[in-house]
Amino acid sequence: MGTPLQERTPAPHGNQAALLAALRALLPREALLVSEEDKRPYECDGLSAYRRLPGLVALPENIEQVRQILRACREHGVPVVTRGAGTGLSGGALPHPEGVLLSLSKLARILEIDPVNRTATVEPGVRNLAISEAAAPHGLYYAPDPSSQIACSIGGNVAENAGGVHCLKYGLTVHNVVGLKFLTVDGELITLGGKALDIPGYDLLALLTGSEGMLGVIVEVTVKLLPKPERAQVVLAAFDSVEKAGDAVAVIIASGFIPGGLEMMDNPAIRAAEDYVKVGYPVEAAAILLCELDGTDVEVSDGIARVRELLLNQGATEVRTAKDEAERLRMWAGRKSAFPAVGRLAPDYYCMDGTIPRKHLATVLRRIGELSREHGLPVANVFHAGDGNLHPLILYDANKPGDLERTEELGGRILELCVEVGGTITGEHGVGMEKINQMCVQFAQEELTQFHALRHAFDPDDILNPGKAVPTLARCAEFGRMHVHGGKLPFPDLERF
Amino acid sequence: MGTPLQERTPAPHGNQAALLAALRALLPREALLVSEEDKRPYECDGLSAYRRLPGLVALPENIEQVRQILRACREHGVPVVTRGAGTGLSGGALPHPEGVLLSLSKLARILEIDPVNRTATVEPGVRNLAISEAAAPHGLYYAPDPSSQIACSIGGNVAENAGGVHCLKYGLTVHNVVGLKFLTVDGELITLGGKALDIPGYDLLALLTGSEGMLGVIVEVTVKLLPKPERAQVVLAAFDSVEKAGDAVAVIIASGFIPGGLEMMDNPAIRAAEDYVKVGYPVEAAAILLCELDGTDVEVSDGIARVRELLLNQGATEVRTAKDEAERLRMWAGRKSAFPAVGRLAPDYYCMDGTIPRKHLATVLRRIGELSREHGLPVANVFHAGDGNLHPLILYDANKPGDLERTEELGGRILELCVEVGGTITGEHGVGMEKINQMCVQFAQEELTQFHALRHAFDPDDILNPGKAVPTLARCAEFGRMHVHGGKLPFPDLERF
């Protein structure tokens, strides 16, 4: 958000003509896209408010070709933006106008499913869901499930540290990746982790996960597989106030439950979803919770009984347990269609992503309502309540002059609110281009300085995805918003983290 | 292991006289130890085979004093070795003879127990067990439980990424730390993570965890707390062959169980433990498994029944379920006393630590037996079977000329065997001084080069714990053992990872 995109476009880099000649000699003809028409599909990722054409698009078919592309780019000083399926929501794969858009979509082989060690080893272009499909014959699956899981690729999941409904219990991508192979900017192949529990040396495995294509190019991923739970059961609870729903979430977690999913929708989101998919949600409720438990049959039956009791004690006006698998899937269908459903309420919507300590849920939701009114833009809330990961959806009209700018301004305020209560500006979407200014609020100057030093230990010439994720100090100075660690709270009703 | 210690002592560094004068001006008199007598207790950590006196010992009482010590050391070019409780088993806190031994034992305050977010924020000198004791009134505890948990401090746990019996289900330290504050070599305070799920920017939280004091000095730690399981129950199974026990482990895990603990002892370990604590272990068995399940009452009862059946199907000669809490604790007492028990069989013993993919358990145990005979040194095996973390105990006599060298040689061979089957040279003890040569086997030249580049992004002058954990390329050349990624296997019976 913040300053409009054109001011953000980096200055021209390197010798593209020489690079193109070099790549033509190295790669098959169809592996290079140079015409505007061919490059058009790559002008943006899931954050479609931001678009720009790449200098050229490279579609390598194997690691050796990726290595050659990186070496040529390094030699000619041309930036490289790596892209998976392009479903990212923070603009991490937004092309560089003077650079190479490196698509890994053709590196899409499943290399191994190992049922004894419960791991899958795949190329970065493999779709998230395809891993679970390949593991299914062994009764195993890959837990992290972004809502884009049919389309998104594992390489992109790793680059952005993607999450999903089940991350409350099973963790983010970083908690489910056990091994990586990546190419340095010099084209050196580095192997991290593997099938064993601990790794000596510095933990580059977690460092590369979520590094948004700025430290290296991931060419192989080994992930943990989990046994499919014997049974899953979901409870829907309705509340007459968002605060009560927020408090119920805290109580469920504090009671020791780690639900497979614990999702919350506020009234605008409930109405939109019900209107769209007709799943029988209570449209009068101020908020609903969907709480799913998974595990063995007895474990789930026992847990569901306890959770129902907890919800009623917390003042739920209605508690409904799915009576069969069909009803369970219907309850989730409403939640899963919430984004498109809310999208029908306005020409455009902006999906935010921030995380807060659970205890602040109720206060933060109230404050978001106030910010929404101040900016004159409606906001619907659909989110992973169990892990405090908010997804406010801001409704706007891109064709109305100033609407996008006000949306970006409101979005920025919401992210800063997350930081002020001790949370962060991301939950599962990454920083990319979208939240780069809010990084100035999240981190202090010496922290950003350390990030840049680290980045230069991998990429001395800033060739890998330059200008993303970690702002320069100059940019923060220009943005002018204060870092708030230990700062004073503008909202006295919010407890300091 | 490898070359004797004296050859390893780094060359003199910096201006110690000037540093001492500077520190005297900055710190209270009792915060500096300079006499040989006062420094003697700091000459080694848990790896007592290696000892050397530090140049001087500093005992700061707060973050500001740590900051001043670091700035003075940087200014005068004097190395700093940070130490927690000194229980580490890989020599990570072995002093530098020309440097400052920085003890954080006085930074031992519990700053916050937050039951709603289920976190504890503590200073690095707080003992591992003290965190669980402080959280107990809320029904919470801190999961990672190194066997030294009564004495070891959380700062050291983070620096070495410590593990424990419960890591199979609850993960290593890195999976349980949610926030860190550390001082850079320049004395800048950097805050990482916090109570929210995801963190924008590079994942320095995991990078610092396990970095063995070489990237910064950790001054505050926020860890995840878990609800105490309602019930824990253990099953003991005896087998007439180590292979059958190893296969049973693989089957239990493949069946989807994630036991709270899944431990294995071979016959020498069983006999030693039984002889020492008389808990009623079957002393004729070739191997025993201890499998503990925890969770809700129904969940545990259901699981125990299934596990018993699995173990019998896998050919267990006896399966015994603890009939009450007293018997459960007795069964564990044998396992927990196994190291000292085995220690009674010889004047000295060397506790190894490596990790392998579970499917190779049986083969690797057989191969360790062969190596033991080749080197003429008895080896007892007591280990975390569920996560493939081996702890072979080599029995030797330090007073017998050549015995320590042969022990180090055998230990080195065992670690290299772990790498050859796709495992690693650490499970939970870190690399430190002990395994630095094996790092040459674990990693390729370009990987070590990247480690050094990363290290210099934090510590350009190699002042923080120099000479530990990551070997120089020169050292590897001198050590002369080959890195084996994709290399040829010396043991044709071992499947390539």
Contacts between the chains, C-beta under 8 A, distances in Angstrom:
chain1	res1	chain2	res2	distance
A	115	B	254	6.3
A	116	B	250	5.5
A	116	B	254	6.0
A	116	B	357	7.7
A	116	B	358	6.4
A	116	B	359	4.3
A	117	B	357	4.9
A	117	B	358	6.0
A	117	B	359	6.2
A	118	B	253	7.1
A	118	B	254	7.3
A	139	B	256	7.4
A	161	B	198	6.5
A	161	B	203	7.7
A	163	B	197	7.6
A	163	B	198	7.0
A	167	B	197	7.2
A	172	B	197	6.8
A	172	B	198	6.3
A	174	B	203	6.7
A	174	B	206	7.4
A	175	B	175	7.0
A	184	B	446	7.4
A	184	B	450	6.7
A	188	B	446	4.2
A	188	B	450	7.7
A	189	B	446	7.6
A	190	B	444	7.9
A	190	B	446	6.4
A	190	B	447	5.3
A	190	B	450	6.1
A	191	B	444	7.6
A	191	B	447	7.0
A	191	B	485	6.0
A	194	B	422	5.8
A	194	B	423	7.5
A	194	B	424	7.0
A	194	B	497	6.8
A	195	B	357	4.4
A	195	B	422	5.8
A	195	B	423	7.7
A	195	B	497	6.9
A	196	B	355	3.9
A	196	B	356	6.2
A	196	B	357	6.4
A	196	B	388	6.1
A	196	B	418	7.7
A	196	B	422	7.1
A	196	B	423	4.3
A	196	B	424	4.6
A	196	B	427	7.9
A	197	B	163	7.6
A	197	B	167	7.2
A	197	B	172	6.8
A	197	B	355	5.0
A	197	B	387	4.5
A	197	B	388	6.6
A	197	B	389	6.0
A	197	B	424	8.0
A	197	B	427	6.3
A	198	B	161	6.6
A	198	B	163	7.0
A	198	B	172	6.3
A	198	B	210	8.0
A	198	B	355	5.5
A	198	B	389	7.4
A	198	B	424	6.0
A	198	B	426	4.9
A	198	B	427	5.2
A	198	B	428	6.1
A	199	B	210	7.9
A	199	B	424	5.8
A	199	B	426	7.5
A	200	B	424	5.9
A	200	B	425	5.4
A	200	B	426	4.5
A	200	B	430	7.5
A	200	B	431	4.7
A	200	B	435	6.8
A	200	B	439	6.2
A	200	B	442	5.8
A	200	B	469	7.5
A	201	B	431	7.3
A	201	B	439	6.7
A	201	B	442	7.3
A	201	B	443	6.3
A	201	B	447	7.6
A	201	B	451	5.7
A	201	B	469	7.2
A	201	B	470	6.3
A	202	B	207	6.0
A	202	B	210	7.5
A	202	B	211	5.8
A	202	B	215	7.6
A	202	B	451	5.7
A	202	B	454	5.8
A	202	B	455	7.5
A	202	B	470	7.5
A	203	B	161	7.7
A	203	B	174	6.7
A	203	B	206	4.6
A	203	B	207	5.4
A	203	B	209	6.4
A	203	B	210	5.6
A	203	B	211	7.6
A	204	B	207	7.6
A	204	B	450	7.4
A	204	B	454	7.5
A	205	B	206	7.6
A	206	B	174	7.4
A	206	B	203	4.5
A	206	B	205	7.6
A	206	B	206	3.1
A	206	B	207	6.8
A	207	B	202	5.9
A	207	B	203	5.3
A	207	B	204	7.6
A	207	B	206	6.7
A	207	B	207	5.0
A	209	B	203	6.4
A	210	B	198	8.0
A	210	B	199	7.9
A	210	B	202	7.5
A	210	B	203	5.6
A	211	B	202	5.8
A	211	B	203	7.6
A	215	B	202	7.6
A	227	B	255	7.5
A	227	B	256	3.2
A	250	B	116	5.5
A	253	B	118	7.1
A	254	B	115	6.3
A	254	B	116	6.1
A	254	B	118	7.3
A	255	B	227	7.5
A	256	B	139	7.5
A	256	B	227	3.2
A	295	B	299	7.1
A	296	B	299	6.7
A	296	B	302	5.8
A	296	B	303	7.3
A	298	B	298	4.8
A	298	B	299	6.7
A	298	B	302	4.7
A	299	B	295	7.2
A	299	B	296	6.7
A	299	B	298	6.7
A	299	B	299	4.3
A	299	B	302	7.1
A	302	B	296	5.9
A	302	B	298	4.7
A	302	B	299	7.1
A	303	B	296	7.3
A	355	B	196	3.9
A	355	B	197	5.1
A	355	B	198	5.5
A	356	B	196	6.3
A	357	B	116	7.7
A	357	B	117	4.9
A	357	B	195	4.4
A	357	B	196	6.4
A	358	B	116	6.4
A	358	B	117	6.1
A	359	B	116	4.3
A	359	B	117	6.2
A	387	B	197	4.5
A	388	B	196	6.2
A	388	B	197	6.6
A	389	B	197	5.9
A	389	B	198	7.4
A	418	B	196	7.7
A	422	B	194	5.8
A	422	B	195	5.7
A	422	B	196	7.1
A	423	B	194	7.6
A	423	B	195	7.7
A	423	B	196	4.3
A	424	B	194	7.0
A	424	B	196	4.6
A	424	B	198	6.0
A	424	B	199	5.7
A	424	B	200	5.9
A	425	B	200	5.4
A	426	B	198	5.0
A	426	B	199	7.5
A	426	B	200	4.5
A	427	B	196	7.9
A	427	B	197	6.3
A	427	B	198	5.2
A	428	B	198	6.1
A	430	B	200	7.5
A	431	B	200	4.7
A	431	B	201	7.3
A	435	B	200	6.8
A	439	B	200	6.2
A	439	B	201	6.7
A	442	B	200	5.8
A	442	B	201	7.3
A	443	B	201	6.3
A	444	B	190	7.9
A	444	B	191	7.6
A	446	B	184	7.4
A	446	B	188	4.2
A	446	B	189	7.6
A	446	B	190	6.4
A	447	B	190	5.3
A	447	B	191	7.0
A	447	B	201	7.6
A	450	B	184	6.7
A	450	B	188	7.7
A	450	B	190	6.1
A	450	B	204	7.4
A	450	B	457	7.7
A	450	B	458	7.4
A	451	B	201	5.6
A	451	B	202	5.7
A	453	B	457	4.2
A	453	B	458	7.3
A	454	B	202	5.7
A	454	B	204	7.5
A	454	B	454	7.0
A	454	B	457	4.9
A	454	B	458	7.8
A	455	B	202	7.5
A	456	B	457	6.8
A	457	B	450	7.7
A	457	B	453	4.2
A	457	B	454	4.9
A	457	B	456	6.8
A	457	B	457	3.9
A	458	B	450	7.4
A	458	B	453	7.4
A	458	B	454	7.8
A	469	B	200	7.5
A	469	B	201	7.2
A	470	B	201	6.3
A	470	B	202	7.6
A	485	B	191	6.0
A	497	B	194	6.8
A	497	B	195	6.9
